[in-house]
Amino acid sequence: MPDTRVLTDSLKQNINKIECTPEMQTLIYDAVLNPNKLNEHAWVKLVESVTIKAIQNLSHGRAAAKICNDIAQTEQRLAETTGKEKVFRKTLLNQLQSVYTRHKDNQYRNVDTWVGFVNFLCSVFDVLQINNMPLMVLISPVYEVLNILTEDRFIEKEIAIQCLVTQLQFIGEEIEKHNKAKMMNLVKQLNRMFLSDKTSQLSRLMLLEIIELQCGGWKLSRDAYAYYYEEVVKT
């Protein structure tokens, strides 16, 4: 077992949050403290384990993404000093693509795990940054999965709409910065969902909030903030 005293408190907390097994903890410790110790099989096992944890529980998604960021930062520093291949990043991207393909082939029938995947993918895009930039290769996949959540099949699924709104709160501004046309198309879909008779009152409220947030340049006005975070809480 590596000397875990040199790990940051935030990494330790995130490892606890996603309820790692002892074996998984050891893989994460090695990935951050001694990445040369891991072979290709170990990297694949690590990425698969973190992804499964992230998808199974929505509360694990951002913590898992932060763990991925810590590992990616170690790998980036090593690559800059030694020219070593970025195995973790490549393995993570391959895993995300593989999971997405499985859901697509299954027509997104398992709503809970699909929403868990969207949550994790968007969290990785938001949290994992190299040289203060997100992984640009994820821009199109992130937009695509969010757009899928606007389809009629999810309009009565509050968990899907909550995920859609939550992720746009985190990364909507970044998506719009890189592709305004795609964001405008997404906003049209949000408006369509908001006006649908099938949309629940709670979902409509969430959609209205994100529509107003985007219209306000991703900043809520004082009145809007009071409405969503003070008046709504009272009711």
PyRosetta script that sets phi, psi and omega in degrees:
from pyrosetta import init, pose_from_sequence

init()
pose = pose_from_sequence("MPDTRVLTDSLKQNINKIECTPEMQTLIYDAVLNPNKLNEHAWVKLVESVTIKAIQNLSHGRAAAKICNDIAQTEQRLAETTGKEKVFRKTLLNQLQSVYTRHKDNQYRNVDTWVGFVNFLCSVFDVLQINNMPLMVLISPVYEVLNILTEDRFIEKEIAIQCLVTQLQFIGEEIEKHNKAKMMNLVKQLNRMFLSDKTSQLSRLMLLEIIELQCGGWKLSRDAYAYYYEEVVKT")
pose.set_psi(1, 130.0)
pose.set_omega(1, 178.5)
pose.set_phi(2, -64.3)
pose.set_psi(2, 163.3)
pose.set_omega(2, 176.4)
pose.set_phi(3, -74.5)
pose.set_psi(3, 100.1)
pose.set_omega(3, -174.2)
pose.set_phi(4, -76.9)
pose.set_psi(4, -2.9)
pose.set_omega(4, 179.5)
pose.set_phi(5, -64.6)
pose.set_psi(5, -22.9)
pose.set_omega(5, -178.1)
pose.set_phi(6, -88.5)
pose.set_psi(6, -2.9)
pose.set_omega(6, 177.2)
pose.set_phi(7, -74.7)
pose.set_psi(7, 148.1)
pose.set_omega(7, 178.0)
pose.set_phi(8, -71.6)
pose.set_psi(8, 153.4)
pose.set_omega(8, 178.6)
pose.set_phi(9, -62.1)
pose.set_psi(9, -37.0)
pose.set_omega(9, -178.8)
pose.set_phi(10, -64.0)
pose.set_psi(10, -39.8)
pose.set_omega(10, 178.2)
pose.set_phi(11, -65.3)
pose.set_psi(11, -43.7)
pose.set_omega(11, 177.9)
pose.set_phi(12, -59.5)
pose.set_psi(12, -42.5)
pose.set_omega(12, 179.8)
pose.set_phi(13, -64.1)
pose.set_psi(13, -40.9)
pose.set_omega(13, -179.9)
pose.set_phi(14, -68.7)
pose.set_psi(14, -35.6)
pose.set_omega(14, 175.6)
pose.set_phi(15, -62.6)
pose.set_psi(15, -41.2)
pose.set_omega(15, 177.4)
pose.set_phi(16, -67.2)
pose.set_psi(16, -37.2)
pose.set_omega(16, -177.2)
pose.set_phi(17, -62.0)
pose.set_psi(17, -38.2)
pose.set_omega(17, -177.1)
pose.set_phi(18, -91.6)
pose.set_psi(18, 7.3)
pose.set_omega(18, 171.7)
pose.set_phi(19, 56.1)
pose.set_psi(19, 58.0)
pose.set_omega(19, -178.6)
pose.set_phi(20, -69.0)
pose.set_psi(20, 147.2)
pose.set_omega(20, 168.4)
pose.set_phi(21, -74.2)
pose.set_psi(21, 161.2)
pose.set_omega(21, 177.5)
pose.set_phi(22, -55.9)
pose.set_psi(22, -39.9)
pose.set_omega(22, 179.6)
pose.set_phi(23, -64.1)
pose.set_psi(23, -41.7)
pose.set_omega(23, -179.9)
pose.set_phi(24, -67.2)
pose.set_psi(24, -39.7)
pose.set_omega(24, 176.4)
pose.set_phi(25, -58.3)
pose.set_psi(25, -44.2)
pose.set_omega(25, -179.3)
pose.set_phi(26, -62.2)
pose.set_psi(26, -41.0)
pose.set_omega(26, 178.3)
pose.set_phi(27, -62.7)
pose.set_psi(27, -42.2)
pose.set_omega(27, 179.3)
pose.set_phi(28, -65.7)
pose.set_psi(28, -44.7)
pose.set_omega(28, 178.9)
pose.set_phi(29, -57.9)
pose.set_psi(29, -46.4)
pose.set_omega(29, -179.5)
pose.set_phi(30, -64.5)
pose.set_psi(30, -38.7)
pose.set_omega(30, -178.6)
pose.set_phi(31, -63.3)
pose.set_psi(31, -33.1)
pose.set_omega(31, -178.5)
pose.set_phi(32, -89.1)
pose.set_psi(32, -37.5)
pose.set_omega(32, -173.4)
pose.set_phi(33, -99.1)
pose.set_psi(33, -29.6)
pose.set_omega(33, -176.1)
pose.set_phi(34, -149.1)
pose.set_psi(34, 64.2)
pose.set_omega(34, -174.4)
pose.set_phi(35, -60.6)
pose.set_psi(35, -24.7)
pose.set_omega(35, 179.3)
pose.set_phi(36, -65.6)
pose.set_psi(36, -15.3)
pose.set_omega(36, -178.9)
pose.set_phi(37, -75.8)
pose.set_psi(37, -20.4)
pose.set_omega(37, -175.5)
pose.set_phi(38, -90.9)
pose.set_psi(38, 132.9)
pose.set_omega(38, 173.3)
pose.set_phi(39, -93.8)
pose.set_psi(39, 179.8)
pose.set_omega(39, -175.8)
pose.set_phi(40, -59.1)
pose.set_psi(40, -41.6)
pose.set_omega(40, 179.7)
pose.set_phi(41, -61.1)
pose.set_psi(41, -41.5)
pose.set_omega(41, -179.3)
pose.set_phi(42, -66.2)
pose.set_psi(42, -38.9)
pose.set_omega(42, 178.3)
pose.set_phi(43, -63.1)
pose.set_psi(43, -44.0)
pose.set_omega(43, 179.3)
pose.set_phi(44, -62.3)
pose.set_psi(44, -43.9)
pose.set_omega(44, -179.8)
pose.set_phi(45, -63.2)
pose.set_psi(45, -41.7)
pose.set_omega(45, 178.9)
pose.set_phi(46, -61.4)
pose.set_psi(46, -50.5)
pose.set_omega(46, -177.8)
pose.set_phi(47, -63.3)
pose.set_psi(47, -43.3)
pose.set_omega(47, 178.9)
pose.set_phi(48, -62.1)
pose.set_psi(48, -41.3)
pose.set_omega(48, -178.6)
pose.set_phi(49, -65.5)
pose.set_psi(49, -44.6)
pose.set_omega(49, 179.9)
pose.set_phi(50, -65.7)
pose.set_psi(50, -41.4)
pose.set_omega(50, -179.8)
pose.set_phi(51, -63.3)
pose.set_psi(51, -43.2)
pose.set_omega(51, 179.0)
pose.set_phi(52, -61.3)
pose.set_psi(52, -45.6)
pose.set_omega(52, 178.4)
pose.set_phi(53, -60.3)
pose.set_psi(53, -42.2)
pose.set_omega(53, -177.8)
pose.set_phi(54, -65.8)
pose.set_psi(54, -39.3)
pose.set_omega(54, -175.3)
pose.set_phi(55, -78.4)
pose.set_psi(55, -33.0)
pose.set_omega(55, -175.8)
pose.set_phi(56, -69.2)
pose.set_psi(56, -24.3)
pose.set_omega(56, -175.8)
pose.set_phi(57, -142.2)
pose.set_psi(57, 119.9)
pose.set_omega(57, -177.0)
pose.set_phi(58, -59.3)
pose.set_psi(58, -30.7)
pose.set_omega(58, -179.2)
pose.set_phi(59, -72.3)
pose.set_psi(59, -10.2)
pose.set_omega(59, -179.4)
pose.set_phi(60, -92.4)
pose.set_psi(60, -15.9)
pose.set_omega(60, -169.4)
pose.set_phi(61, -57.2)
pose.set_psi(61, -52.7)
pose.set_omega(61, -176.7)
pose.set_phi(62, -71.3)
pose.set_psi(62, -35.9)
pose.set_omega(62, 177.5)
pose.set_phi(63, -63.1)
pose.set_psi(63, -41.8)
pose.set_omega(63, 177.9)
pose.set_phi(64, -64.3)
pose.set_psi(64, -39.8)
pose.set_omega(64, 178.5)
pose.set_phi(65, -64.4)
pose.set_psi(65, -37.3)
pose.set_omega(65, 178.7)
pose.set_phi(66, -67.8)
pose.set_psi(66, -35.4)
pose.set_omega(66, 174.6)
pose.set_phi(67, -63.2)
pose.set_psi(67, -44.7)
pose.set_omega(67, 177.7)
pose.set_phi(68, -59.4)
pose.set_psi(68, -39.0)
pose.set_omega(68, 179.3)
pose.set_phi(69, -64.8)
pose.set_psi(69, -42.7)
pose.set_omega(69, 178.4)
pose.set_phi(70, -60.0)
pose.set_psi(70, -42.2)
pose.set_omega(70, 179.2)
pose.set_phi(71, -67.0)
pose.set_psi(71, -42.7)
pose.set_omega(71, -179.2)
pose.set_phi(72, -63.8)
pose.set_psi(72, -36.0)
pose.set_omega(72, 178.8)
pose.set_phi(73, -66.4)
pose.set_psi(73, -40.6)
pose.set_omega(73, 176.1)
pose.set_phi(74, -61.7)
pose.set_psi(74, -45.2)
pose.set_omega(74, -179.1)
pose.set_phi(75, -64.2)
pose.set_psi(75, -39.7)
pose.set_omega(75, 179.8)
pose.set_phi(76, -63.5)
pose.set_psi(76, -44.2)
pose.set_omega(76, 178.6)
pose.set_phi(77, -62.0)
pose.set_psi(77, -40.2)
pose.set_omega(77, 179.9)
pose.set_phi(78, -66.9)
pose.set_psi(78, -40.1)
pose.set_omega(78, 179.8)
pose.set_phi(79, -65.3)
pose.set_psi(79, -37.6)
pose.set_omega(79, -178.9)
pose.set_phi(80, -69.7)
pose.set_psi(80, -29.7)
pose.set_omega(80, -177.7)
pose.set_phi(81, -94.7)
pose.set_psi(81, -27.3)
pose.set_omega(81, -174.8)
pose.set_phi(82, -122.0)
pose.set_psi(82, -13.5)
pose.set_omega(82, -176.1)
pose.set_phi(83, 76.8)
pose.set_psi(83, 14.3)
pose.set_omega(83, -178.6)
pose.set_phi(84, -65.8)
pose.set_psi(84, 141.7)
pose.set_omega(84, -179.8)
pose.set_phi(85, -61.4)
pose.set_psi(85, 144.1)
pose.set_omega(85, -179.5)
pose.set_phi(86, -87.0)
pose.set_psi(86, 79.0)
pose.set_omega(86, -174.2)
pose.set_phi(87, -69.2)
pose.set_psi(87, -41.7)
pose.set_omega(87, -177.1)
pose.set_phi(88, -61.9)
pose.set_psi(88, -49.2)
pose.set_omega(88, -177.8)
pose.set_phi(89, -60.2)
pose.set_psi(89, -44.4)
pose.set_omega(89, 179.2)
pose.set_phi(90, -62.1)
pose.set_psi(90, -43.1)
pose.set_omega(90, -179.0)
pose.set_phi(91, -66.3)
pose.set_psi(91, -40.3)
pose.set_omega(91, 178.8)
pose.set_phi(92, -63.5)
pose.set_psi(92, -46.2)
pose.set_omega(92, 180.0)
pose.set_phi(93, -63.3)
pose.set_psi(93, -39.6)
pose.set_omega(93, 177.9)
pose.set_phi(94, -64.3)
pose.set_psi(94, -40.0)
pose.set_omega(94, 180.0)
pose.set_phi(95, -66.0)
pose.set_psi(95, -42.8)
pose.set_omega(95, 178.4)
pose.set_phi(96, -61.5)
pose.set_psi(96, -42.0)
pose.set_omega(96, 178.2)
pose.set_phi(97, -63.7)
pose.set_psi(97, -41.4)
pose.set_omega(97, -178.9)
pose.set_phi(98, -64.7)
pose.set_psi(98, -44.6)
pose.set_omega(98, -179.7)
pose.set_phi(99, -65.9)
pose.set_psi(99, -41.6)
pose.set_omega(99, 178.4)
pose.set_phi(100, -59.8)
pose.set_psi(100, -44.2)
pose.set_omega(100, -178.4)
pose.set_phi(101, -62.0)
pose.set_psi(101, -40.1)
pose.set_omega(101, 178.8)
pose.set_phi(102, -62.7)
pose.set_psi(102, -43.0)
pose.set_omega(102, 179.0)
pose.set_phi(103, -65.9)
pose.set_psi(103, -40.8)
pose.set_omega(103, 179.5)
pose.set_phi(104, -62.9)
pose.set_psi(104, -44.9)
pose.set_omega(104, 179.6)
pose.set_phi(105, -62.9)
pose.set_psi(105, -29.3)
pose.set_omega(105, -179.4)
pose.set_phi(106, -91.8)
pose.set_psi(106, 7.8)
pose.set_omega(106, 178.0)
pose.set_phi(107, 60.0)
pose.set_psi(107, 29.7)
pose.set_omega(107, 174.9)
pose.set_phi(108, 56.0)
pose.set_psi(108, 34.0)
pose.set_omega(108, -175.4)
pose.set_phi(109, -68.5)
pose.set_psi(109, -35.2)
pose.set_omega(109, 178.7)
pose.set_phi(110, -86.3)
pose.set_psi(110, 91.9)
pose.set_omega(110, -172.6)
pose.set_phi(111, -61.6)
pose.set_psi(111, -42.3)
pose.set_omega(111, -176.4)
pose.set_phi(112, -61.6)
pose.set_psi(112, -47.3)
pose.set_omega(112, -178.6)
pose.set_phi(113, -73.9)
pose.set_psi(113, -30.2)
pose.set_omega(113, 176.2)
pose.set_phi(114, -65.5)
pose.set_psi(114, -46.4)
pose.set_omega(114, 177.8)
pose.set_phi(115, -62.6)
pose.set_psi(115, -38.6)
pose.set_omega(115, 176.5)
pose.set_phi(116, -61.0)
pose.set_psi(116, -39.6)
pose.set_omega(116, 178.0)
pose.set_phi(117, -66.3)
pose.set_psi(117, -45.2)
pose.set_omega(117, 179.1)
pose.set_phi(118, -59.4)
pose.set_psi(118, -43.6)
pose.set_omega(118, 178.8)
pose.set_phi(119, -57.9)
pose.set_psi(119, -44.7)
pose.set_omega(119, -178.3)
pose.set_phi(120, -70.4)
pose.set_psi(120, -45.6)
pose.set_omega(120, -179.9)
pose.set_phi(121, -58.4)
pose.set_psi(121, -47.7)
pose.set_omega(121, -179.1)
pose.set_phi(122, -66.4)
pose.set_psi(122, -35.5)
pose.set_omega(122, 178.4)
pose.set_phi(123, -66.5)
pose.set_psi(123, -39.0)
pose.set_omega(123, 176.2)
pose.set_phi(124, -62.1)
pose.set_psi(124, -44.7)
pose.set_omega(124, 178.8)
pose.set_phi(125, -61.0)
pose.set_psi(125, -39.8)
pose.set_omega(125, -177.1)
pose.set_phi(126, -74.9)
pose.set_psi(126, -40.9)
pose.set_omega(126, -169.4)
pose.set_phi(127, -93.4)
pose.set_psi(127, -42.2)
pose.set_omega(127, -173.9)
pose.set_phi(128, -82.0)
pose.set_psi(128, 105.6)
pose.set_omega(128, -179.6)
pose.set_phi(129, -126.3)
pose.set_psi(129, 137.6)
pose.set_omega(129, 177.0)
pose.set_phi(130, -113.2)
pose.set_psi(130, 124.1)
pose.set_omega(130, -176.0)
pose.set_phi(131, 53.4)
pose.set_psi(131, 43.6)
pose.set_omega(131, 177.4)
pose.set_phi(132, 63.4)
pose.set_psi(132, 24.2)
pose.set_omega(132, 177.3)
pose.set_phi(133, -129.7)
pose.set_psi(133, 138.6)
pose.set_omega(133, 175.7)
pose.set_phi(134, -68.4)
pose.set_psi(134, 167.4)
pose.set_omega(134, 176.3)
pose.set_phi(135, -73.6)
pose.set_psi(135, 104.0)
pose.set_omega(135, -173.5)
pose.set_phi(136, -62.5)
pose.set_psi(136, -24.0)
pose.set_omega(136, 179.4)
pose.set_phi(137, -64.5)
pose.set_psi(137, -16.6)
pose.set_omega(137, -178.4)
pose.set_phi(138, -92.0)
pose.set_psi(138, -6.3)
pose.set_omega(138, -176.7)
pose.set_phi(139, -57.2)
pose.set_psi(139, -52.9)
pose.set_omega(139, -177.8)
pose.set_phi(140, -65.5)
pose.set_psi(140, -45.5)
pose.set_omega(140, 176.6)
pose.set_phi(141, -59.7)
pose.set_psi(141, -39.8)
pose.set_omega(141, 179.4)
pose.set_phi(142, -63.2)
pose.set_psi(142, -47.1)
pose.set_omega(142, 178.2)
pose.set_phi(143, -60.4)
pose.set_psi(143, -42.1)
pose.set_omega(143, -176.7)
pose.set_phi(144, -62.7)
pose.set_psi(144, -45.5)
pose.set_omega(144, -177.9)
pose.set_phi(145, -69.1)
pose.set_psi(145, -35.3)
pose.set_omega(145, 177.1)
pose.set_phi(146, -67.4)
pose.set_psi(146, -38.5)
pose.set_omega(146, 178.4)
pose.set_phi(147, -64.6)
pose.set_psi(147, -36.9)
pose.set_omega(147, 177.6)
pose.set_phi(148, -62.0)
pose.set_psi(148, -36.1)
pose.set_omega(148, 179.4)
pose.set_phi(149, -67.0)
pose.set_psi(149, -13.6)
pose.set_omega(149, 177.4)
pose.set_phi(150, -88.8)
pose.set_psi(150, -2.8)
pose.set_omega(150, -178.8)
pose.set_phi(151, -69.4)
pose.set_psi(151, 155.4)
pose.set_omega(151, -176.2)
pose.set_phi(152, -57.6)
pose.set_psi(152, -28.5)
pose.set_omega(152, -177.8)
pose.set_phi(153, -62.7)
pose.set_psi(153, -21.0)
pose.set_omega(153, -177.9)
pose.set_phi(154, -107.6)
pose.set_psi(154, 0.6)
pose.set_omega(154, -170.2)
pose.set_phi(155, -66.3)
pose.set_psi(155, -24.9)
pose.set_omega(155, 178.1)
pose.set_phi(156, -99.3)
pose.set_psi(156, 7.2)
pose.set_omega(156, -179.8)
pose.set_phi(157, -102.0)
pose.set_psi(157, 99.8)
pose.set_omega(157, -176.9)
pose.set_phi(158, -61.4)
pose.set_psi(158, -32.2)
pose.set_omega(158, 179.7)
pose.set_phi(159, -63.9)
pose.set_psi(159, -35.4)
pose.set_omega(159, -179.9)
pose.set_phi(160, -72.2)
pose.set_psi(160, -42.4)
pose.set_omega(160, -179.9)
pose.set_phi(161, -68.6)
pose.set_psi(161, -37.7)
pose.set_omega(161, 177.2)
pose.set_phi(162, -63.2)
pose.set_psi(162, -40.4)
pose.set_omega(162, 176.9)
pose.set_phi(163, -63.0)
pose.set_psi(163, -46.2)
pose.set_omega(163, 179.4)
pose.set_phi(164, -56.5)
pose.set_psi(164, -49.1)
pose.set_omega(164, -178.3)
pose.set_phi(165, -66.9)
pose.set_psi(165, -43.9)
pose.set_omega(165, -178.6)
pose.set_phi(166, -61.1)
pose.set_psi(166, -44.8)
pose.set_omega(166, -178.5)
pose.set_phi(167, -67.5)
pose.set_psi(167, -35.9)
pose.set_omega(167, 177.3)
pose.set_phi(168, -67.1)
pose.set_psi(168, -31.3)
pose.set_omega(168, 174.8)
pose.set_phi(169, -61.6)
pose.set_psi(169, -37.5)
pose.set_omega(169, -178.7)
pose.set_phi(170, -79.6)
pose.set_psi(170, -45.0)
pose.set_omega(170, -167.8)
pose.set_phi(171, -123.5)
pose.set_psi(171, 0.9)
pose.set_omega(171, -178.4)
pose.set_phi(172, -57.1)
pose.set_psi(172, -43.4)
pose.set_omega(172, -178.8)
pose.set_phi(173, -63.8)
pose.set_psi(173, -38.4)
pose.set_omega(173, 179.5)
pose.set_phi(174, -67.0)
pose.set_psi(174, -42.3)
pose.set_omega(174, 177.9)
pose.set_phi(175, -61.5)
pose.set_psi(175, -45.6)
pose.set_omega(175, -178.4)
pose.set_phi(176, -63.4)
pose.set_psi(176, -36.7)
pose.set_omega(176, 179.8)
pose.set_phi(177, -61.9)
pose.set_psi(177, -36.6)
pose.set_omega(177, -176.0)
pose.set_phi(178, -92.2)
pose.set_psi(178, -23.8)
pose.set_omega(178, 179.6)
pose.set_phi(179, -155.9)
pose.set_psi(179, 87.5)
pose.set_omega(179, -176.7)
pose.set_phi(180, -63.2)
pose.set_psi(180, -36.3)
pose.set_omega(180, -178.4)
pose.set_phi(181, -61.9)
pose.set_psi(181, -42.0)
pose.set_omega(181, 179.3)
pose.set_phi(182, -66.2)
pose.set_psi(182, -39.2)
pose.set_omega(182, 178.5)
pose.set_phi(183, -65.9)
pose.set_psi(183, -39.7)
pose.set_omega(183, 179.3)
pose.set_phi(184, -63.5)
pose.set_psi(184, -37.9)
pose.set_omega(184, 176.8)
pose.set_phi(185, -65.2)
pose.set_psi(185, -40.2)
pose.set_omega(185, 179.0)
pose.set_phi(186, -65.0)
pose.set_psi(186, -40.1)
pose.set_omega(186, 178.4)
pose.set_phi(187, -62.2)
pose.set_psi(187, -37.9)
pose.set_omega(187, 176.5)
pose.set_phi(188, -60.1)
pose.set_psi(188, -40.8)
pose.set_omega(188, 179.2)
pose.set_phi(189, -67.8)
pose.set_psi(189, -37.4)
pose.set_omega(189, 178.1)
pose.set_phi(190, -63.1)
pose.set_psi(190, -42.0)
pose.set_omega(190, 177.8)
pose.set_phi(191, -64.4)
pose.set_psi(191, -40.2)
pose.set_omega(191, 177.9)
pose.set_phi(192, -61.8)
pose.set_psi(192, -43.7)
pose.set_omega(192, 178.3)
pose.set_phi(193, -63.7)
pose.set_psi(193, -41.3)
pose.set_omega(193, -178.5)
pose.set_phi(194, -60.4)
pose.set_psi(194, -36.7)
pose.set_omega(194, -176.5)
pose.set_phi(195, -86.4)
pose.set_psi(195, -7.9)
pose.set_omega(195, -176.6)
pose.set_phi(196, -71.6)
pose.set_psi(196, 140.2)
pose.set_omega(196, 176.5)
pose.set_phi(197, -67.4)
pose.set_psi(197, -19.9)
pose.set_omega(197, -177.9)
pose.set_phi(198, -81.6)
pose.set_psi(198, -13.7)
pose.set_omega(198, -176.3)
pose.set_phi(199, -78.6)
pose.set_psi(199, 130.2)
pose.set_omega(199, -179.4)
pose.set_phi(200, -71.1)
pose.set_psi(200, 164.2)
pose.set_omega(200, -179.3)
pose.set_phi(201, -61.3)
pose.set_psi(201, -42.0)
pose.set_omega(201, -179.9)
pose.set_phi(202, -64.8)
pose.set_psi(202, -44.3)
pose.set_omega(202, 179.2)
pose.set_phi(203, -63.2)
pose.set_psi(203, -39.2)
pose.set_omega(203, 180.0)
pose.set_phi(204, -63.3)
pose.set_psi(204, -38.8)
pose.set_omega(204, 178.3)
pose.set_phi(205, -64.5)
pose.set_psi(205, -42.7)
pose.set_omega(205, 179.1)
pose.set_phi(206, -64.4)
pose.set_psi(206, -41.9)
pose.set_omega(206, 179.5)
pose.set_phi(207, -64.8)
pose.set_psi(207, -41.3)
pose.set_omega(207, 179.5)
pose.set_phi(208, -61.2)
pose.set_psi(208, -39.8)
pose.set_omega(208, 179.8)
pose.set_phi(209, -61.0)
pose.set_psi(209, -46.1)
pose.set_omega(209, -176.4)
pose.set_phi(210, -72.7)
pose.set_psi(210, -31.9)
pose.set_omega(210, 176.1)
pose.set_phi(211, -64.0)
pose.set_psi(211, -44.5)
pose.set_omega(211, 179.3)
pose.set_phi(212, -67.8)
pose.set_psi(212, -35.0)
pose.set_omega(212, 179.0)
pose.set_phi(213, -63.1)
pose.set_psi(213, -45.0)
pose.set_omega(213, 179.2)
pose.set_phi(214, -65.5)
pose.set_psi(214, -42.2)
pose.set_omega(214, 179.5)
pose.set_phi(215, -63.5)
pose.set_psi(215, -29.5)
pose.set_omega(215, -179.8)
pose.set_phi(216, -90.3)
pose.set_psi(216, 19.6)
pose.set_omega(216, -179.6)
pose.set_phi(217, 69.7)
pose.set_psi(217, 31.8)
pose.set_omega(217, 178.4)
pose.set_phi(218, 67.5)
pose.set_psi(218, 28.2)
pose.set_omega(218, 173.5)
pose.set_phi(219, -137.1)
pose.set_psi(219, 126.2)
pose.set_omega(219, 178.4)
pose.set_phi(220, -75.7)
pose.set_psi(220, 139.6)
pose.set_omega(220, 172.9)
pose.set_phi(221, -68.1)
pose.set_psi(221, 164.6)
pose.set_omega(221, -179.9)
pose.set_phi(222, -60.6)
pose.set_psi(222, -41.0)
pose.set_omega(222, -179.8)
pose.set_phi(223, -66.1)
pose.set_psi(223, -41.4)
pose.set_omega(223, 179.4)
pose.set_phi(224, -65.7)
pose.set_psi(224, -40.6)
pose.set_omega(224, 179.0)
pose.set_phi(225, -61.9)
pose.set_psi(225, -44.1)
pose.set_omega(225, 179.8)
pose.set_phi(226, -61.4)
pose.set_psi(226, -37.8)
pose.set_omega(226, -179.2)
pose.set_phi(227, -67.0)
pose.set_psi(227, -50.7)
pose.set_omega(227, -174.0)
pose.set_phi(228, -76.2)
pose.set_psi(228, -34.2)
pose.set_omega(228, -171.9)
pose.set_phi(229, -110.8)
pose.set_psi(229, -1.3)
pose.set_omega(229, 176.5)
pose.set_phi(230, -124.3)
pose.set_psi(230, -58.2)
pose.set_omega(230, -177.4)
pose.set_phi(231, -65.8)
pose.set_psi(231, -42.7)
pose.set_omega(231, -178.2)
pose.set_phi(232, -64.9)
pose.set_psi(232, -36.9)
pose.set_omega(232, 179.9)
pose.set_phi(233, -63.7)
pose.set_psi(233, -37.1)
pose.set_omega(233, -179.4)
pose.set_phi(234, -62.7)
pose.set_psi(234, -34.5)
pose.set_omega(234, -177.8)
pose.set_phi(235, -80.6)
pose.dump_pdb("model.pdb")
